[in-house]
Amino acid sequence: MELPWAESLKGRRRILNSIKERLKKFNLSILDLSGEYPKEATIALSFLSPNEGEARRYLEKIDDFLYRNFPEITFHISHEML
């Protein structure tokens, strides 16, 4: 995700903590994979689902939630199903 107004790593952490706190309602694991550049962030989400259809619906809910609650952030979302 792109965070153009984050001026420092501390600022990025504050934004990511807000996102992580709001995503807790989805009952998933969240990991911050961001590097040293404060204006970009990467998080990984992990969850279990009984089948691929349910997983896709869950991903759509998360995607909608992020775009609705954080419209100022540019998200680049990709997924992998195992």
Secondary structure, 3 states (H helix, E strand, C coil): CECCCCCCHHHHHHHHHHHHHHHHHHCCEEEECCCCCCCECCEEEECCCCCHHHHHHHHHHHHHHHHHHCCCCECCCCCCCC
